[in-house]
């Protein structure tokens, strides 16, 4: 554990002050990222601060970061980084680990020293992985268009069901819901309400099915325009869940479950406001600033995409079908899938080596690339490009309803 006897200065600043080397490009990049401490920490270069604190040897400023705290305590290097970041609630664990986890401080200081001795290389790696700007993205723009895209997907889902509802689950349909629900109630008793949560328990008439579909279409359109997104997402989830339960076997598809998952998690991601700024009648100066993006909601949506893609690849290799291991799955996929497109015919005529390469590419994108979702920005962008390309290829060669569209909509968060 590093020596805990710290220097003290006689004229401490009113707020914690992190002092860094203004000539260090690596330091400059990361200081810009760390500035997001809500004004609780000040930052300056040692070129401007050396004369203010004569108690600190000048070579210490050039050797490492220096944090001067309001009580006059001075800490250096990795400890200075952790204690400055601890003013963000989400980073408090770093300073706590430095103080309490055996070996954490020693490893941190060793790593810090290694980077400090190779700043140019560390700067080049940072620019390679993050780019010229390593500040945390706000995701405000991505959230706005993701929710609108989700509204479009909901719209497609509700409209496609609306024109088929009577023939599928209407009173004269293939599997009438007004007969299905009473039958379930008779078999399992009151537990049926919890097992099959649907508004159709209140009314399962054809008119009510049309009401649910029409309400879903209306809510989808309002979501596309950005009106009351969080409230509408709650309504859309309830409406689509109700219709999914009422739809019985006709809704036992992966895309229906995916839309329900994405729609539910988006409730925690959407801003709780009524009107978007562009549609408000009030002066723009009187409109509250855009609500920050929920990090919890963002994490949950990323986790959904990670789970979806990784499991899609793993299930292929664990299915017992040897065609995935010997890369021959696409030799017959294009003409054996339920709804091939005209491009699927052309894909089936491609050379055998290309089909084998395509299987390998698919497995790599589904099993390896999802881990890049948690990587630095440039790797996330590469992951987004590969995932979107795969979904486009799937959509071009086969008709999977809105499944591929729903999968692509998540890639804004890679």
C-alpha positions as CSV (number, residue, x, y, z in Angstrom):
1,X,0.0,0.0,0.0
2,X,1.5,3.4,-1.0
3,X,2.7,5.8,1.7
4,X,-0.2,7.7,3.2
5,X,1.8,10.6,4.5
6,X,0.7,13.4,2.2
7,X,2.0,16.9,1.7
8,X,0.0,19.9,2.9
9,X,-0.2,23.4,1.5
10,X,-0.8,26.5,3.5
11,X,-3.2,28.2,1.0
12,X,-5.6,25.4,0.0
13,X,-8.2,26.1,-2.7
14,X,-11.9,26.4,-1.8
15,X,-12.6,23.4,-4.0
16,X,-10.6,20.3,-4.9
17,X,-8.0,21.3,-7.5
18,X,-6.6,18.8,-9.9
19,X,-3.3,20.0,-11.5
20,X,-2.1,18.4,-14.7
21,X,0.7,18.8,-17.3
22,X,-0.6,21.2,-20.0
23,X,1.9,19.9,-22.5
24,X,0.6,16.3,-22.2
25,X,-1.8,15.4,-24.9
26,X,-2.9,12.2,-23.0
27,X,-3.6,14.3,-19.9
28,X,-5.6,16.9,-21.9
29,X,-7.9,14.2,-23.4
30,X,-8.8,12.6,-20.2
31,X,-9.1,15.8,-18.2
32,X,-11.8,16.8,-20.6
33,X,-13.6,13.6,-19.8
34,X,-13.2,14.0,-16.1
35,X,-14.5,17.5,-16.0
36,X,-18.0,16.1,-15.7
37,X,-18.0,16.4,-11.9
38,X,-20.8,19.0,-11.8
39,X,-18.4,21.8,-10.9
40,X,-17.2,20.1,-7.7
41,X,-13.6,19.9,-8.9
42,X,-11.5,22.6,-10.5
43,X,-8.8,21.8,-13.0
44,X,-5.7,23.7,-14.0
45,X,-2.2,23.1,-15.5
46,X,0.9,23.1,-13.4
47,X,2.4,25.7,-15.7
48,X,-0.2,28.1,-14.2
49,X,-0.2,26.8,-10.6
50,X,3.4,26.1,-9.7
51,X,3.9,29.5,-8.0
52,X,0.7,29.2,-5.9
53,X,1.9,26.1,-4.1
54,X,5.6,26.4,-3.2
55,X,5.4,23.4,-0.8
56,X,5.1,21.0,-3.7
57,X,8.4,20.2,-5.4
58,X,8.2,21.3,-9.1
59,X,9.3,17.9,-10.4
60,X,6.2,16.3,-8.8
61,X,4.0,18.4,-11.1
62,X,5.8,17.1,-14.1
63,X,5.9,13.5,-12.9
64,X,2.2,13.0,-12.1
65,X,-1.2,14.5,-11.5
66,X,-1.6,16.4,-8.3
67,X,-4.8,16.8,-6.3
68,X,-5.0,19.6,-3.7
69,X,-8.0,19.2,-1.4
70,X,-9.7,22.0,0.6
71,X,-8.1,20.9,3.8
72,X,-4.7,21.4,2.3
73,X,-4.0,17.7,1.8
74,X,-2.0,16.9,-1.4
75,X,-2.2,13.5,-3.2
76,X,-0.5,12.3,-6.4
77,X,-0.8,10.0,-9.3
78,X,-3.5,7.3,-9.3
79,X,-4.7,8.3,-5.9
80,X,-5.2,11.9,-7.2
81,X,-7.3,10.5,-10.1
82,X,-9.5,8.3,-7.9
83,X,-10.1,11.0,-5.3
84,X,-11.0,13.6,-7.9
85,X,-13.4,11.1,-9.6
86,X,-15.0,10.2,-6.3
87,X,-16.9,13.5,-6.5
88,X,-19.1,11.7,-9.0
89,X,-21.4,9.2,-7.3
90,X,-20.8,6.6,-9.9
91,X,-17.1,6.6,-9.3
92,X,-17.0,6.6,-5.5
93,X,-16.0,3.0,-5.6
94,X,-12.6,3.8,-7.0
95,X,-11.4,5.8,-4.0
96,X,-13.0,3.2,-1.6
97,X,-11.2,0.4,-3.4
98,X,-7.9,2.3,-3.2
99,X,-8.3,2.6,0.6
100,X,-9.8,-0.8,1.4
101,X,-9.1,-3.5,-1.3
102,X,-5.8,-5.2,-0.8
103,X,-3.5,-4.7,-3.8
104,X,-5.7,-2.3,-5.6
105,X,-3.6,0.8,-4.7
106,X,-0.3,-0.9,-5.6
107,X,-1.6,-2.2,-8.9
108,X,-3.1,1.2,-9.7
109,X,0.1,3.1,-8.9
110,X,2.1,0.7,-11.0
111,X,-0.2,1.1,-13.9
112,X,-0.2,4.8,-13.6
113,X,3.6,4.9,-13.6
114,X,3.7,2.8,-16.7
115,X,1.3,5.1,-18.6
116,X,3.1,8.2,-17.3
117,X,6.4,6.9,-18.7
118,X,4.8,6.3,-22.1
119,X,2.4,9.2,-22.5
120,X,2.8,9.5,-26.3
121,X,1.9,5.8,-26.8
122,X,-1.0,6.1,-24.4
123,X,-2.2,9.1,-26.2
124,X,-2.0,7.3,-29.6
125,X,-4.0,4.3,-28.1
126,X,-6.6,6.7,-26.7
127,X,-7.1,8.4,-30.1
128,X,-7.3,5.0,-31.8
129,X,-10.0,3.7,-29.5
130,X,-11.9,6.8,-28.6
131,X,-11.0,9.5,-31.2
132,X,-10.1,13.1,-30.6
133,X,-12.8,13.6,-28.1
134,X,-13.1,11.2,-25.2
135,X,-15.8,13.0,-23.3
136,X,-18.8,10.9,-22.4
137,X,-21.5,11.1,-25.1
138,X,-24.9,12.5,-24.0
139,X,-26.9,10.1,-26.2
140,X,-29.7,12.8,-26.4
141,X,-29.8,12.7,-30.2
142,X,-29.6,8.9,-30.2
143,X,-32.4,8.7,-27.7
144,X,-34.7,11.0,-29.7
145,X,-34.3,9.0,-32.9
146,X,-34.3,5.6,-31.2
147,X,-37.7,6.3,-29.6
148,X,-39.1,7.6,-32.9
149,X,-37.8,4.5,-34.7
150,X,-39.4,2.3,-32.0
151,X,-42.6,4.2,-32.7
152,X,-42.4,3.2,-36.3
153,X,-41.8,-0.4,-35.4
154,X,-44.8,-0.4,-33.1
155,X,-46.8,1.2,-35.9
156,X,-45.9,-1.6,-38.3
157,X,-46.8,-4.2,-35.7
158,X,-50.2,-2.8,-34.8
159,X,-51.2,-2.1,-38.4
160,X,-50.2,-5.5,-39.6
161,X,-52.3,-7.1,-36.8
162,X,-55.2,-4.8,-37.3
163,X,-55.9,-6.0,-40.8
164,X,-55.7,-9.6,-39.7
165,X,-57.3,-9.5,-36.3
166,X,-60.7,-10.7,-37.4
167,X,-59.4,-13.6,-39.3
168,X,-57.0,-14.8,-36.7
169,X,-58.6,-14.2,-33.3
170,X,-61.9,-12.6,-34.0
171,X,-65.2,-14.2,-33.1
172,X,-65.2,-16.0,-36.5
173,X,-61.5,-16.3,-36.7
174,X,-59.2,-19.3,-36.7
175,X,-58.7,-19.2,-32.9
176,X,-61.3,-16.8,-31.3
177,X,-60.0,-15.1,-28.3
178,X,-63.5,-14.9,-26.8
179,X,-63.5,-18.7,-26.6
180,X,-59.8,-19.1,-25.7
181,X,-59.8,-17.0,-22.6
182,X,-62.9,-18.6,-21.0
183,X,-61.4,-22.0,-21.7
184,X,-58.2,-21.1,-19.9
185,X,-60.2,-19.6,-17.0
186,X,-62.1,-22.8,-16.7
187,X,-58.8,-24.9,-16.6
188,X,-56.6,-22.9,-14.2
189,X,-59.1,-20.8,-12.3
190,X,-58.2,-17.2,-11.1
191,X,-54.5,-17.8,-11.8
192,X,-55.4,-17.3,-15.5
193,X,-55.4,-13.5,-15.0
194,X,-51.8,-13.5,-13.9
195,X,-50.6,-16.2,-16.4
196,X,-52.2,-14.3,-19.3
197,X,-52.1,-10.6,-18.6
198,X,-54.3,-9.0,-21.2
199,X,-57.0,-6.3,-21.3
200,X,-59.1,-8.7,-23.3
201,X,-60.2,-10.2,-19.9
202,X,-62.5,-7.1,-19.7
203,X,-63.8,-7.4,-23.2
204,X,-62.9,-9.8,-26.0
205,X,-65.3,-8.7,-28.7
206,X,-64.2,-7.9,-32.2
207,X,-64.9,-4.2,-31.6
208,X,-62.5,-4.2,-28.6
209,X,-59.8,-5.9,-30.6
210,X,-60.1,-3.2,-33.2
211,X,-60.0,-0.6,-30.4
212,X,-56.8,-2.0,-29.0
213,X,-55.2,-2.0,-32.5
214,X,-56.4,1.5,-33.2
215,X,-55.2,2.8,-29.9
216,X,-51.8,1.2,-30.6
217,X,-51.6,2.9,-34.0
218,X,-52.5,6.3,-32.4
219,X,-50.0,5.9,-29.6
220,X,-47.3,4.9,-32.1
221,X,-47.9,8.0,-34.2
222,X,-47.7,10.2,-31.1
223,X,-44.5,8.6,-30.1
224,X,-43.0,9.2,-33.5
225,X,-43.7,12.9,-33.0
226,X,-42.0,12.7,-29.6
227,X,-45.1,13.6,-27.5
228,X,-45.2,12.2,-23.9
229,X,-42.8,9.4,-24.8
230,X,-42.6,7.7,-21.4
231,X,-46.3,7.6,-20.9
232,X,-46.9,6.4,-24.5
233,X,-44.4,3.6,-24.1
234,X,-46.2,2.4,-21.0
235,X,-49.5,2.4,-23.0
236,X,-47.9,0.8,-26.0
237,X,-46.4,-2.0,-23.9
238,X,-49.8,-2.7,-22.2
239,X,-51.6,-2.7,-25.6
240,X,-49.1,-4.9,-27.4
241,X,-48.8,-7.3,-24.5
242,X,-52.6,-7.6,-24.4
243,X,-52.8,-8.3,-28.1
244,X,-49.8,-10.7,-27.9
245,X,-51.7,-12.8,-25.3
246,X,-54.9,-12.6,-27.3
247,X,-53.0,-13.6,-30.5
248,X,-52.0,-16.9,-28.9
249,X,-50.0,-19.1,-31.3
250,X,-49.9,-16.3,-33.9
251,X,-47.7,-14.2,-31.6
252,X,-45.3,-17.0,-30.5
253,X,-42.4,-15.5,-32.5
254,X,-39.1,-14.0,-31.5
255,X,-39.9,-10.6,-32.9
256,X,-43.0,-10.1,-30.8
257,X,-41.0,-11.0,-27.6
258,X,-38.2,-8.7,-28.7
259,X,-40.6,-5.8,-29.3
260,X,-42.1,-6.3,-25.9
261,X,-38.7,-6.4,-24.2
262,X,-37.4,-3.4,-26.1
263,X,-40.6,-1.4,-25.5
264,X,-40.6,-2.2,-21.8
265,X,-36.9,-1.3,-21.2
266,X,-37.4,1.9,-23.3
267,X,-39.8,3.2,-20.6
268,X,-36.8,3.6,-18.3
269,X,-34.8,5.3,-21.1
270,X,-37.4,7.8,-22.3
271,X,-37.6,11.3,-20.9
272,X,-40.6,12.1,-18.7
273,X,-41.9,15.2,-20.5
274,X,-45.1,16.0,-22.4
275,X,-44.0,18.0,-25.4
276,X,-40.8,18.0,-27.5
277,X,-39.0,21.3,-27.7
278,X,-39.8,21.6,-31.4
279,X,-43.5,21.3,-30.9
280,X,-43.9,23.5,-27.9
281,X,-45.8,26.8,-28.2
282,X,-43.8,28.4,-25.4
283,X,-40.6,30.4,-26.1
284,X,-37.6,28.2,-26.4
285,X,-36.0,30.0,-23.5
286,X,-38.9,29.0,-21.3
287,X,-38.7,25.3,-22.2
288,X,-36.7,23.2,-19.7
289,X,-33.5,21.8,-21.0
290,X,-33.5,18.3,-22.3
291,X,-33.6,15.7,-19.6
292,X,-30.3,13.8,-19.3
293,X,-30.3,10.2,-20.7
294,X,-30.9,7.6,-18.0
295,X,-27.7,5.6,-17.7
296,X,-29.6,2.7,-16.2
297,X,-32.0,2.6,-19.2
298,X,-29.1,2.8,-21.6
299,X,-27.4,-0.1,-19.9
300,X,-30.5,-2.2,-20.0
301,X,-31.0,-1.6,-23.7
302,X,-27.3,-2.4,-24.4
303,X,-27.7,-5.6,-22.3
304,X,-30.8,-6.6,-24.4
305,X,-28.8,-6.2,-27.6
306,X,-25.8,-8.0,-26.2
307,X,-28.1,-10.9,-25.0
308,X,-30.0,-11.1,-28.3
309,X,-27.0,-11.3,-30.5
310,X,-24.8,-13.5,-28.3
311,X,-27.6,-16.0,-27.7
312,X,-28.5,-16.0,-31.4
313,X,-24.9,-17.2,-32.2
314,X,-24.5,-19.5,-29.2
315,X,-27.8,-21.3,-29.8
316,X,-26.6,-22.2,-33.4
317,X,-23.4,-23.9,-32.1
318,X,-25.2,-25.7,-29.2
319,X,-28.2,-26.8,-31.3
320,X,-26.6,-30.1,-32.3
321,X,-26.8,-29.2,-35.9
322,X,-23.4,-29.9,-37.4
323,X,-24.0,-27.6,-40.4
324,X,-23.0,-24.6,-38.2
325,X,-19.7,-26.1,-37.2
326,X,-18.8,-27.2,-40.7
327,X,-20.1,-23.9,-42.2
328,X,-22.6,-25.5,-44.5
329,X,-25.8,-24.0,-43.0
330,X,-26.3,-21.6,-45.8
331,X,-25.9,-24.3,-48.5
332,X,-29.7,-24.9,-48.1
333,X,-30.9,-22.1,-45.9
334,X,-32.0,-19.7,-48.7
335,X,-34.4,-22.1,-50.3
336,X,-35.6,-23.8,-47.1
337,X,-36.5,-20.7,-45.1
338,X,-40.2,-19.9,-44.8
339,X,-40.4,-16.6,-46.8
340,X,-37.3,-16.1,-49.0
341,X,-37.0,-12.9,-51.1
342,X,-35.9,-12.5,-54.7
343,X,-32.4,-11.6,-53.3
344,X,-32.5,-14.9,-51.4
345,X,-32.6,-16.7,-54.8
346,X,-29.5,-14.9,-55.9
347,X,-27.8,-15.5,-52.6
348,X,-28.5,-19.3,-53.1
349,X,-26.7,-19.1,-56.4
350,X,-23.5,-17.7,-54.9
351,X,-20.3,-19.8,-54.8
352,X,-20.0,-22.4,-52.1
353,X,-16.9,-20.8,-50.6
354,X,-18.9,-17.6,-50.2
355,X,-21.7,-19.3,-48.4
356,X,-19.2,-20.9,-46.0
357,X,-17.5,-17.5,-45.5
358,X,-21.0,-16.0,-44.8
359,X,-21.7,-18.6,-42.1
360,X,-18.4,-17.8,-40.4
361,X,-19.0,-14.1,-40.7
362,X,-22.5,-14.5,-39.1
363,X,-21.1,-16.5,-36.2
364,X,-18.3,-14.0,-35.6
365,X,-20.7,-11.1,-35.6
366,X,-23.2,-12.8,-33.3
367,X,-20.7,-14.3,-30.8
368,X,-17.6,-12.0,-30.8
369,X,-18.8,-8.6,-31.9
370,X,-21.4,-8.2,-29.1
371,X,-18.6,-7.8,-26.6
372,X,-17.5,-4.7,-28.4
373,X,-20.8,-3.1,-27.2
374,X,-19.0,-2.5,-23.9
375,X,-15.8,-1.3,-25.5
376,X,-14.5,2.3,-26.2
377,X,-16.3,4.4,-28.8
378,X,-14.5,3.5,-32.0
379,X,-14.9,-0.3,-31.3
380,X,-18.6,0.3,-30.5
381,X,-19.0,2.1,-33.9
382,X,-17.4,-0.9,-35.6
383,X,-19.7,-3.2,-33.7
384,X,-22.7,-1.1,-34.7
385,X,-21.7,-1.2,-38.4
386,X,-21.2,-5.0,-38.4
387,X,-24.4,-5.7,-36.5
388,X,-26.4,-3.4,-38.8
389,X,-24.8,-5.0,-41.9
390,X,-25.8,-8.5,-40.7
391,X,-29.4,-7.5,-40.1
392,X,-29.6,-5.8,-43.5
393,X,-28.3,-9.0,-45.1
394,X,-30.8,-11.1,-43.3
395,X,-33.7,-8.7,-44.2
396,X,-32.7,-8.6,-47.9
397,X,-32.6,-12.4,-48.2
398,X,-35.5,-13.3,-46.0
399,X,-38.8,-11.9,-44.6
400,X,-38.7,-11.9,-40.8
401,X,-41.4,-9.3,-40.2
402,X,-40.0,-6.4,-38.1
403,X,-37.4,-8.6,-36.3
404,X,-34.4,-7.3,-38.3
405,X,-35.6,-3.7,-38.0
406,X,-36.1,-4.0,-34.2
407,X,-32.6,-5.4,-33.9
408,X,-31.0,-2.6,-35.9
409,X,-32.7,0.1,-33.9
410,X,-30.6,-0.9,-30.9
411,X,-27.3,-0.3,-32.6
412,X,-27.5,3.4,-31.9
413,X,-26.2,2.5,-28.5
414,X,-23.2,0.5,-29.6
